[in-house]
Amino acid sequence: MIIDSHCHLNYEPMSLSLKETINRANKDGVKYLLTISTEDKSFENILNIISNNNCVYGSYGIHPHEAKNHQSIKSEDIIKKINLNKKIIGIGESGLDFYYNYSDKKDQIKCFEEHIVAAQNTQLPLIVHTRNAEEETFEILKKRLLEKNFKILIHCFTGSKKFAFKLLDLGAYISASGVVTFKKSQDLANTFKEIPNDRILVETDSPYLAPVPLRGKPNEPSYIIHTVKFLSKLKKISFDDFSNITTKNFFNLFGQLN
């Protein structure tokens, strides 16, 4: 069994043939999917998807690109959205993206910190997006953990080995996407080779970042098998064993799913 810990089922083209997309994933052994929120206005779609598909769960959060459009959001607002459905099991994705800077850095940080407070108060995992912001992301997480504990998942990790192990020291789980299969990602592959097996999750981030050999195509949850195959070979363990390990890690972080 495999769990796609991060996908965007409300995005096209998957949203246009959702049942078929989910069926293909299930057929390839992907038993559960976690569809991720990036902005408030699309959350209603996520609620509809999780209500109509038993194997799909969801999150609520504001992507750092969208922080400029959610400057007034508070942790209480986030928690109210989470409480709308028991199948909302995570907070995010939220974090810092200083690569594109589609939102002002101050707005990103403020929004990120409100998500952290919500994670502290609910004890639901915080799904973190971080790009070109390793130092700032680490310092904020470290500071907030000293105040009150919370669970951390770094999604689609593409950072340095040093950053990965600093995050592991904070107790974070780290998720691998199709990026790890790219030929130019040798350093990233070497980092995942050293990350302990019991701290790794897998994801597609679909419809983005399709893994080799499907790179360049719109991604979908069924394609996660290629990332799992790549990592299992990297780790020198069987496909089934690595699938089971990452599934167990998901349950350890998010809890058992019905």
C-alpha angles and dihedrals in degrees: 000000000000130000121206098216096190130029137133106228092169090065125090136285092027093049090058093062102019100154092050091047092051092045091053090051093049091048090055093052100266099137100174135027129196111208113202132223120225103168139016098242093062096047093094088062091053091051090052092049095051092044093054100040120058095201096051125087129179150209136214123223149111121256114229089244087062097046091102089062095049103045094139097051116128132192089252090059091051092050092050090055092048091053092058091083134015089221090069097098105162143045118231158322088238134138142092130317111180092162096076099014091200085160127040113268092239091053091049093051094046092049092046092052092052088055090050091054089050089051091049092050097044100031089224114141117269111227106212129204112195128171127163087348105091098136095043094046092049095047093050093048092045093049094047093047089058089057098046133343123253138165120260133201118181104207125211093001113207100153135112126294089244091055092047093055093044087055091048088054087058090055095254126155116224125215126211122213132186089281089082089066095056117110091233091055099076093125090051091049090051090051093052089048088063099040108102112259092234092064100051128101127177131224144165101214080209136217081037134062103022109198127242124303090034098042113147095031124103104274125232136179095262089064090068089090089076092056091047091049091050094049094044090055090046090052092041094233131116123277091241094049093049091046090053092047094053091045091052089049090053091052091046089055104035101023129242117316124222 
